[in-house]
Amino acid sequence: MQDVDWDGLRVFQAVARAGSFAGAGQALGMHETTIARAVRRLERQMGQILWRGPEAGVTPEGAVLCAHVNVMADHAVMAQAAVSGRAAPRGAVRLTAVPWVIEAAVVPSWQRVRPRLPDVTLSLIGAHDSLNLLHGEADIALRLARPEVQGDVVVRKLGDVRFVVAGEGDWIGYVPEMAHLPQARWTSEMEGPIGLRVSDQGAVTTAIAAGLGRGWLPTCLATDPDPGFAARARPLWCLTHPRTRHAPAVRAVCDDVLALVAATLCD
């Protein structure tokens, strides 16, 4: 059994967070080529491709590894805090996302992380519009559309959410007010009648489960995808408040919860 490449894990974690070798190099004070070599060495040791570049981001295997590395890092921080007498992260964190992302990924991820963060209160705000992070409406926002950067808000890509077609019968489309959604455009490109129109992804999921037609679902919600249709994808973005993103409670949620969210949604 090979010894664990702790430095490689630390470097890979930085790459996943920064979204590039260059960004990780700046964060760690290392040259970009050194970062790249460390990641490739870790990939050889793991026998898996972990990183596909700034556009594609981490692979599914890389996301799983990141989740474990973040847990290791969290335990290391807690161990250091225990030795030094410092308290574990505490405080309130407000996270906003569209409702189906909260239900399908954030809540299950928080359930797993919660025992390690007993003094953190997480408030989940299901919203389709972007809350103003600069005005303190939220500390963390998850978005499926590339956001317009507000001031010093930090934006990073967590990965790509893949969508597939599931269900049978007529298509389930979207009401005209939601025609801007990629899923609405994808449906309009398909042949066949639209038998039902809804206003959000959650309603599509419920309608398909009720046997009311077929439509586009994220892979984490599609139990029986139709192989006759090519998958589509939407990027998942994370925005953090410029003043609170370094707070221990916010960092703990970003490091632990969002890693699991990315592993759930991005494959």
Secondary structure, DSSP 8 states (H G I E B T S, - for coil): -----HHHHHHHHHHHHHSSHHHHHHHHT--HHHHHHHHHHHHHHHTS--B--TTT-B-HHHHHHHHHHHHHHHHHHHHHHHHHT-----EEEEEEE-HHHIIIIIHHHHHHHGGG-TTEEEEEEE-SS---GGGTS-SEEEESS-----TT-EEEEEEEEEEEEEE-SSEEEE-GGGTTSHHHHHHHTSSS-EEEEESSHHHHHHHHHTTS-EEEEEGGG-SSB-TTS--EEEEEEEEE-TTTTTSHHHHHIIIIIHHHHHHHHB-
